Amino acid sequence: MIAAVKQWPAVFSALLFFIPPLVSAAEDCNAAVRELARKTAAFTGRGASVSVAWRNVSSLSPSEFGQAGAAFAAALADSGLRVDDVAPVGELRVTLSETPAQYLLVEEARKGDERQVFMAAWKRTGPASVPAPGVTLDKKLLWEQDEAILDIAFPAAAMLVLSPSRVALYARQDGQWAERQAVALKPPRPWPRDLRGHLRVTGAAFRAFLPGLECNGAVDPSLTLECRAGDGPWVLESGSRALLLANFTPARNYFDGRVTTQTGLRKTVPPFYSAASVEEQGRPLWVLAMVDGRTRIFDASFDAAGALPDWGSDIAGTDARCGAGYQVLATRPGDGTEPDALQAFAVANRTATPLARPVDFPGPVTALWPSAGASVLAVARDLATGKYVAYLVTVVCGS
């Protein structure tokens, strides 16, 4: 987890515990969102631009949740408001919850220093639905050591561990990983305080991306590594499906916003910590965890296309396709001093729905990178021992 100052404290979870058990319910979703949009327009003023972030804690499916979001966007337009995630006058955070009798929308609206909470509801047409067998996250201990673990990759049958001081190669011996060889890293200038690094493997060859240092190596027949000073773009992956070139800020711990897509399109967006790719009707979208603490969606042209509820600064995509789309794994917001957790989300119709119970870690997550197939590598700093512990977290689709 990368510490970040949040501009707007997350209060939705607390709000849901203090709402009345019943709110006057409309007959259907369209009527409820029209009522919520009317209240919003009265607060922000007609003609204002607003950003909207959603969270679904109900049993509605991602497609049904997306329909509710689309209906609310249309109702906002009918009330004279414009959805604009770049320069909004008002900021809206909407949570969809439920009771046995109704679905409930809770909106926290902000305009400058003013804040208001609005609610709207609509009646259920039947008993609460029982979720289908869901997605689970399988967490397996992979490696631990005293020095920070920046990334781990698996060329052939070996394991590469990237640390601030070296790249080490391990091989299986009696069922355990045993060090075979290591090469020291010699940075051209002192590492930044919150060092990040990434490995990308192609067969027996690999690249190591570090701030101000570009390295190429191989593991066959032995470990070799050649490094030179340089600030070239890092290759960011989302499973094996999508690639993005992004320029890292050498003296900090984030990407400066200059990106290049697989089609060669070059764009500049606000600085971000991490990225994951999803799809919408067969078209790629990128989700970025921004330096300002927000989670933003960008379309295939890398234009701003929406916002999601704020996650932590570490997100990663996988090749797992559970249900209608691919999953994004995300840490939770925090300041990097407490135990963290990782959760899987489906992103559909530009809304995010949690799909699995979060898996917990013994400390803050310090690195999160896609690994093979449906897995990600998650590294946490164990607060009890001080060691860095790496886990392989795999998305397992429900039956």
N, C-alpha and C positions, 0 to 999 in steps of 0.2 A: 504494500500500500504506500502510495506517495502522498505525503502530507500536503494538504491544500486548504486554503482559507475559504470557507463556504460563504457566499454572499447572502444566502437566504436559508436560515436554519430549517432542517426537515422536521415538520410537525405533524404530518399526516397520520402517522401511526398513533400518536397520542390523541389526535382529534377523534379517531374512530372509537375510542373508549369512552368519550364523553358526549357523544351524540345521543339524542333521545331515542328510545326504542322504536318509535314510530313517527314518521314525518308524513304530513298529508300527501297522499300518493295520487299521481295522475293515472290515467287509464293505460297509457303506453309510454314507451321511451321517447317518442317524438314530442309529446306534450311536456314531458319532464325536462328535456333539454331546452325547449323553447322558454320554459319558466326560468331555468338557470341562466340562459342567455339574456333574458330581459333584466334580471337582477344584476348581471354583470355589466350590461350597458348603462344601467342607472348609476353604477359605481364609477366606471371609467369615463363615461360620456360617449355619446354617439360619435362615430368617426374615428375613434381611437384605434390604435393598433395594439394587439395583444399577442403574447406567446402562450402556448398551451402545452403542459406536460401531463401525462396520464399515468395512472397506476391502477391495475386490476387486481383486487383481492376478493373477487366474487367467483362463482362457479361458471360464469359465462365463458364460452369458448373464445379463442382469439378472433375468429371471424365475427362472432356476435359482438364482442367488445369493440372491434374495429367499426362495425356498423353504428354503434353508439357514438363513437368518436366522430365519424363522418356526419352523423345527424347533428351533433353539437356544433361542428364547424359551420354547417349550413345555417343553423339557428343563429349563430353569432353574426354571420353575414346579413341575415334578415333583420337583425337588430341594429345594423349599421356599424358593426365592428369588423376590423380586418385582422387576419392572423398573420403576424410578421415576427419571425423568430430572431431577426437581425437587430432591429431597433424598436422594440415594443415600448409602448407607453405603460401598459399594464401587463402583469405576469399572472398566469392562472395555473394552478396545480389542482388537478381533479382526480379524485379517487373514487372508483366504483366498488361499492361494497354491497352487502345484502343481508336481509333478515328472512325468517321463514315466510313473511308475507309480502315483501317488496324488495326491489333493487333500489339502492341509495347512492346518489351522487353527492360527494362532499367537495366543495371547491374553496380553496384558499386563494383569494385575489389580492394582489398588491399593486398599488399605484404610488410611486415615490415612497414616502414613509407611512402611508396609510395601508391598512390591511383589513380585510373583511372575510368572513367565512359564510358561504351560502350553501344551502342544501336543496335538493329536489329528489323526488322518488317516483317510481311507477310500480304498479301492482304486478305481482307474479301471476302468471296464467296457469300455474300448476305447482306441484311440490318442488322443493329444492332439488336440483339435479345432482346426481352422484358422479363426480369426476371419473373418467375412464382411467384404467391403470396408467399411471403417469411415468414421467421420466425420473430416473434416479442418477445420482452421481456416485461413482465408485472411486474412492480415494485410497491409493496405495503408497506406502513409504518407499522412496527410491534411494535417497542418499542424504547423509548429514555430515557436516564438518564445521570447524571453528570459523574458518574464513567465509566471507560472504559468497553465496552461489549466485552468479549472474544469469546463467543459463546452462541447460544440459541438453545434449543431442545424441543421437544414436546412429553413427555411421557403421554400416554392416552389422556385425555382431558385437561391436564395441560401444563404449560410452565415453563421451567427451564432457568434461566439466570445465566451464569457464568461470574463473575467479579473478579478483582484481590483480593478483600477482602472477597468474600463470594459466595455461591451458593444460589439463591433465587427461591422459588417455587411460581407460580402465578396460580390463577384459575379464570374462567370467572364469573363476577358478574355484572349484569345489562348491559351486552354487552361489558364490559371493563375488562381488566386484573387487578386483585387485588391481592396484595401480601398475601400469606397464611402463609408462613414460610420461614426462612432463617437460614443458618448455616455458621459460619465464617470459613475462611481458615487460617491456621497457617503454613506458609512455613518454612521449616527447615533453610533456609538462605534467605537473601533479594532477592526479585524478580529482574530479569534482567531489563534493561531499557525499551526495546521493548518487553513487555511481550506478550506471546501467550498462548492460552489454547483451548482445544477442548472437546466437550461432545459427548458421544456415548450412545444411549438409546437402551435398549432391553426390551420391555414390560414396567413394572413398575420399572425396575432396570436401573442404568446408571453408566458410568465410566467418570471421569473427568481427562483429561491428562494436566499436568502442568509441567514446568521445575523443575525437582528434586522432584516432588511430585506425588504420585499415589493414586487416590481416587476412592472408590466404594460407591454407594449409592442406595437409593430406594425412591419412592414417595408415596407408599401405605403401610400402612394406613396414614403414615405421612412421612415427609422428614427426612431421616437419611443419614449420611455421615461419612465414616471412611477413613482416609488418613494416609499414611506413606511415609517416605522419600524413594525415589527410582528413578532410571533413566531407567526404562523399555521402550520398544518401544511403540510408539503411533500407533494407528490403523487409517490409512488414507483410506477414502472411495471415490469411484467415482460413485455417485448415490448408488444404491443397487447392482450394477453389479460386482464390483471388489473391492478387499481389498489389502492393502499393509501395512506391518509393517515397520516403519522407526524410527530410533533412533534420538532423539532430542538433540541438544547441549544445556545443561542446562544454561550456562552463556550467550548464544546468542539468536538469534531468528530464527534459521534455523535448518534443519535436516543435520546430519553429513555425510550422504551418505551410511550408512549401512542399507540395506533393506532386507526384506524377503517377497517373493511372496506367493500367495495362495497355490502354489504347494510345498512350503517349501524350494525353492531355495534361498540361501543367496548370496548376491553380495554387492560390495562396488563401489559406483559411486561418482562423485564429489558432494560436498554439494549443497543442493537445498532448496528452500523456500516452494514449494507446488507442488502437483502432480494431474494428471487427467488421466483416462484411456479411450482409444478409441479402435476401431477395424479395422483391415485390412484383408479382405477376411476371416472373422470369427476368426482371431487370435488377441489376445489382444496386444495392444501397450500402453506404458505409456509415457506421456508427462510431463516433469519436468521443472519448472521455476528455473533455476540454480542461485546460489549466484553470479556468475560472470556476471549476467544480460542477459544471453542467454536462449533460450528455446530449449530443446533437446528432441529427441524421442529415446525411448529404446524399444527393442523388448521383446518377451516373456521370453527370457533368460537374460534380462536386459543388453544386449550389446548395445552400441551406434548404432543407426540406422538412424540418420538424424538430421536435424535442422529445425526450423521454424523461421519466423520473430520474433524478440524480442517482447514479451508481457511484461506486468508488472509482479511483483513478486507473485501476487495472481492469481491462476487459480483453477477451480473446474469443475468436470464432473457431469452430471445429467443422469436421466433415459430417458430423452426426445430423441426420435428417429425421427428426421425430415428428410425425404428424405432417402439418402443412409446410414446414419450413426448417431452416437451419437454426441452430441455437447459438446464443451468445452467453458466455460465462462472465460474470462480473463480481468484483468484490463489493463490499458495502462501504458507504461513506465513513470517514474517520480521519483521525489526525496522525495515524501511524504509531500510536503508543499502546494500543489495546489489541486483544485477540481479534482476528478477522474471520470472515466467512466468505464462501464462494457459492453462487447460485446460478442456475441455468434459466434463461429467458427465451421465449419465442417472440420475435418481432414481426408483426403482421399489421397491415394497414397503418403503419407508422405508430403503433402502440406496442408496449411490451407487457408480456404476461409471464409470471413466474411459473416454471414447469416442474420444479423439484424442490424438495427440502434443501436448505443450504447445508453445506458441509463446513465444519468448523476447523480452525487452525490454532495452534498453541501460541500464536502471536501475530503481529501484522504481516500481511503478504508483501514481500519485497520485490517479487518478480512473477510475471505471468505471461507465458508465451505458448502459442499453439505447438502441439507435438504431433505425432503421427495419428492419422485417422480421426477418431472421435475423442481424442485426448488433448489435454493441456498440461503443461508443466507449471506447477505452483510452488513457489519457494516462500517459506515463512521463517521469521526469526523467533525461535522459541524463547518466550519471556522467562521461563523457569531455568533453562540451562544456558542461554546465550548462544546456542548453536544455530546454524542455518540448516533448515530441514527442507528437502525437496520431495514433492509428491507428484505422482502421475494421477490426474483426475480425469476419469472417462465418463462420457455421457452414455447412458444405457437407456434405450428407448423402451417404453412400456409395451406389453403385448396386446 
